[in-house]
Amino acid sequence: MSRVLSIGAVLLLIFVCGASGSQGLVRPYEGRAVGAASGRIDKLVFERLDKLGIAPANICSDAVFVRRAYLDVIGTLPSAKDVRDFLADKNAGKRKALIDRLLEREEFADYWSMKWGDLLRVKAEFPINLWPNGVQAYHHWIRSSIEENMAYDRFVREMLTSSGSNFRVPAVNFYCATQSREPAVLAQAVALTFMGERAEKWDSKRLSGMAGFFAQIGYKSTAEWKEVIVGFDPNSSAIEAVFPDGVKPRIEAETDPRRVFADWLISEGNPWFARNIVNRVWSWLLGRGIIHEPDDIRPDNPPVNEQLLKYLEKELVGHHYDLKHIFRLILNSQTYQLSSIPTTEKSEAEANFAHYGLRRIEAEVLIDALNQITGTSEKYSSAVPEPFTFIPQDYRSIALADGSITSSFLEMFGRPPRDTGLESERNNKPSAAQRLHMLNSSHIQRKIERGWKLRSLLRSNRPPKQVINELYLTILSRFPTAEEAGAVDEYFGSGGKNRQQAAVDLAWALINSAEFVYRH
Amino acid sequence: MNDEQKQRVRGRVLQGDGMCRRRLLQQGLFGAAGLVLGERMCAAARGAAAEPKGKAKSVIQIWMWGGPSHLDTFDPKPEAGNAYCGPLINPIKTNVDGIMVGELLPLLAKQADKYSIIRSMTHGINAHETASYMVQTGRKPGDGQVYPSVGAVVSLFKGYDAGYKGLIPPYVVLTTPQGRFSEAGFLGSKYKPFATGGDPAKNPFVVEGVVAEGVSEQRQKDRREFMHKLDTLGGAVKGDEELAAFGRCEQQAYDLILGDAGKVFNLSGEKDELRDQYGRTTFGQACLAARRLVERGVPYVTINYKGWDTHKQHFTAMRRNLPMLDKGMATLLEDLSGRGLLDTTIVWWGGEFGRTPKVQWEAPWNGGRGHYGKVFSTVVAGGGFKGGRVVGASDATGENVKERPVYPVDLIASMYELLGIDTNAKLPHPQGLSVRAVPSEADGVQSGGRLTEIM
């Protein structure tokens, strides 16, 4: 039966593509029409779209893909050389090869430590007060775990069950990085982070049952400034512990209830554990969850594609909780590689992944990209503790460990305060203040005019055409179209502008385009 | 109230009634509970429209980041001797009988009839961040929420949601954000202040984004048009809500860059004598810029004035900094008053705490003052606050509250009342929690009551 259906879907796809044909491709953003669904992800997504009567977008061009993959996988803009090399590569499997290379880059660990830093509230100061040493230890542990691709079940188990000094056993910082150490607050943090549920919406009995697992945690300070020993304190008073599914465990007197909880959560049949993380990974790469918001899982917020979610869960468990496997599955799918140009105005199109959703790039990624393009850097420092901490000049913003170390640019572009661990804390919405800053601030103007990389490019004796190509490759990760090249020629030739100033204006215009500021 | 005003008020009431009836009809669909609630909401709205309580329209907050010494400014204690006063032992009379201020504030002494000094502010917190949070939100940290500061709340109730139409954002900070302090709290980045950057004492005052150095108006226009020509993605993706918002933001940005609104930051239009009187310092000219902003209706301006965390070389710092404060703030009060703006503008001076009354002569401080949250001074003027008064008192050495403790929430609630902000109003909370604009004692907040004696 299912084979018949999928053949039907394929036929329909061929029909749809035949209708639009290669004539319908939008240059320079689209490369080819969608092919037959080969992988499971595409089958499930296209079947669903078929039912809704929505045609998927075309497949994005190589230029769009290389930029998208760099931004999504390592939070980093490709250099002009990266783009040239990729475009020149004639190998049919070059997209897959690029994905594999990116997953091994050190920026992968930087970027995803940033993401986990948001969710785990890695921040020295108010209201989390992890303090600098705790932050460094915790961030280092998170980053190493990602770098060595620690299995996700172990990653979570270490956070939930470790005991010891927060400087020496960094995973215990999970229990320090909340606004209070009340058992119910800790339970809410666990539910949000690892179950994707907002426990403040639960009835109070369910929450207090879960809080029971986190009621016997002891915190002991030491002679070291802000060091704290975290662990099971059998002498503290217990609260009756009940799993969120209503089952009451038997917990022996000397057993750490956190372990009992971790055993329950991290098991193959648990309805939350794998579901939460695969849904999040999907939403991080596609811009929205199969359950949306990804950290608001509840019975009355069903997934748009239950089978797709189930499939990803099964893949994660079957591959020993290897998150990179899920990354590969998604990144290699046609669904991920669709262009961002919708085929329909139907509102379900984006929610069902008929095209790649436009999203503004994150604050840290944006400032890093601007620095990379221009050859400039930011100054970050912290006044806590004295003497001040100064971050080295060439340090990238995605690699900042501490949410308290920030800048007005990062704040303006919606970097999360890391107070609650909610995904929605990060605000990628555009604002007038952001546009003012990009269009007209001395901060950005100085980067464009005085950054050594752009300056050496603009001052070189290369023919104008080469300079223009290089600017396009550096900023938009593609060559200009014939139309754009014409508009640039005209601007360069008009009104007695000197070439230098006109080139600065071109760089400025590209940096301020939606194409640069958005993932597309 | 003249006829025209009366009519306007009446018009508002009528309009409000119409809206309420509609809302009631809608809510009728959801049953009786909705109806009762709706009625109560409408009654509140009518009340607000019929008798606007507060006459204050704007706030200028002079934020003394670091915590200024109360003994050396507005609560001198000459009898306590050198151990407490150091060399600043000769406070001076003001133009109000019986009120004395520190000897380094001679110009403010001449304006004392315009402001009231609260000498019994207290919260007992001695850490910068927690105290800043307490003073500017009225709440103690630690219940799992980060509450918005006064500036964010005022920009919520007096800003765009309340009919403010200015292009200048409703909450402006001169010149840099406080840092280590989330101004907007759970209200989110929409209510964060616009930080001008730049230095108002320089010419031009380069306001980040609004005034660019060395880009002519013609070039601004040319390159904008050029940018539009190159917008290939925008042409390919049509009808996208996200890109439409991006475009609207661009329009707003250019209204500020090319339009008249941005000229508020052009201080060179002011008379030289006046600029000199404010002091040609960053703080002095920030005071002038603040006046220009409230003159154009901006509801909340913070002057983030750093440099008051004087653990060491305290008295050298006082001799350097207090004269700048004196010039800028005294001229601001005089200028606001001269233009009739003081009646509608609250000026709020203060930091997160005071400083240890007893001078720390020992090493490593060698004449410094530490953090002190047990008692400290705050000054308020205008917007309905009376001048020439002193509220409360500290003891003989300025170490304890002697009478009439004033907690941060008392001052905040008083300002909201003067601004016509309902202190029981609910703040929009992202997770739907019910949070009032001002916490009550039921929320575990200490209070000494609103400042009715000076309102």
Chai-1 contact restraints between the chains, C-beta under 6 A:
chainA,res_idxA,chainB,res_idxB,connection_type,confidence,min_distance_angstrom,max_distance_angstrom,comment,restraint_id
A,V26,B,A236,contact,1.0,0.0,6.0,A-B,restraint_1
A,Y29,B,A236,contact,1.0,0.0,6.0,A-B,restraint_2
A,E125,B,R180,contact,1.0,0.0,6.0,A-B,restraint_3
A,F126,B,E129,contact,1.0,0.0,6.0,A-B,restraint_4
A,P127,B,P141,contact,1.0,0.0,6.0,A-B,restraint_5
A,P127,B,V146,contact,1.0,0.0,6.0,A-B,restraint_6
A,Q179,B,G144,contact,1.0,0.0,6.0,A-B,restraint_7
A,S180,B,G142,contact,1.0,0.0,6.0,A-B,restraint_8
A,S180,B,G144,contact,1.0,0.0,6.0,A-B,restraint_9
A,V185,B,G144,contact,1.0,0.0,6.0,A-B,restraint_10
A,I341,B,A236,contact,1.0,0.0,6.0,A-B,restraint_11
A,I341,B,V237,contact,1.0,0.0,6.0,A-B,restraint_12
A,E345,B,G239,contact,1.0,0.0,6.0,A-B,restraint_13
A,L358,B,E242,contact,1.0,0.0,6.0,A-B,restraint_14
A,S408,B,P177,contact,1.0,0.0,6.0,A-B,restraint_15
A,S408,B,A195,contact,1.0,0.0,6.0,A-B,restraint_16
A,G414,B,S189,contact,1.0,0.0,6.0,A-B,restraint_17
A,P417,B,S182,contact,1.0,0.0,6.0,A-B,restraint_18
A,D419,B,V146,contact,1.0,0.0,6.0,A-B,restraint_19
A,N427,B,S189,contact,1.0,0.0,6.0,A-B,restraint_20
A,P430,B,A245,contact,1.0,0.0,6.0,A-B,restraint_21
A,P430,B,F246,contact,1.0,0.0,6.0,A-B,restraint_22
A,P430,B,C249,contact,1.0,0.0,6.0,A-B,restraint_23
A,S431,B,C249,contact,1.0,0.0,6.0,A-B,restraint_24
A,A432,B,C249,contact,1.0,0.0,6.0,A-B,restraint_25
A,A432,B,Q252,contact,1.0,0.0,6.0,A-B,restraint_26
A,A432,B,A253,contact,1.0,0.0,6.0,A-B,restraint_27
A,A433,B,F194,contact,1.0,0.0,6.0,A-B,restraint_28
A,R435,B,C249,contact,1.0,0.0,6.0,A-B,restraint_29
A,R435,B,E250,contact,1.0,0.0,6.0,A-B,restraint_30
A,R435,B,A253,contact,1.0,0.0,6.0,A-B,restraint_31
A,L436,B,G209,contact,1.0,0.0,6.0,A-B,restraint_32
A,L436,B,A253,contact,1.0,0.0,6.0,A-B,restraint_33
A,H437,B,G209,contact,1.0,0.0,6.0,A-B,restraint_34
A,L439,B,A253,contact,1.0,0.0,6.0,A-B,restraint_35
A,N440,B,G209,contact,1.0,0.0,6.0,A-B,restraint_36
A,N440,B,A212,contact,1.0,0.0,6.0,A-B,restraint_37
A,N440,B,I257,contact,1.0,0.0,6.0,A-B,restraint_38
A,S441,B,E208,contact,1.0,0.0,6.0,A-B,restraint_39
A,S441,B,G209,contact,1.0,0.0,6.0,A-B,restraint_40
A,S442,B,V206,contact,1.0,0.0,6.0,A-B,restraint_41
A,E484,B,L230,contact,1.0,0.0,6.0,A-B,restraint_42
A,A487,B,K229,contact,1.0,0.0,6.0,A-B,restraint_43
A,Y491,B,F226,contact,1.0,0.0,6.0,A-B,restraint_44
A,D505,B,R223,contact,1.0,0.0,6.0,A-B,restraint_45
A,A509,B,F226,contact,1.0,0.0,6.0,A-B,restraint_46
A,A509,B,M227,contact,1.0,0.0,6.0,A-B,restraint_47
A,A509,B,L230,contact,1.0,0.0,6.0,A-B,restraint_48
A,N512,B,M227,contact,1.0,0.0,6.0,A-B,restraint_49
A,S513,B,D231,contact,1.0,0.0,6.0,A-B,restraint_50
A,A514,B,L233,contact,1.0,0.0,6.0,A-B,restraint_51
A,A514,B,G234,contact,1.0,0.0,6.0,A-B,restraint_52
A,A514,B,L243,contact,1.0,0.0,6.0,A-B,restraint_53
A,A514,B,F246,contact,1.0,0.0,6.0,A-B,restraint_54
A,E515,B,L233,contact,1.0,0.0,6.0,A-B,restraint_55
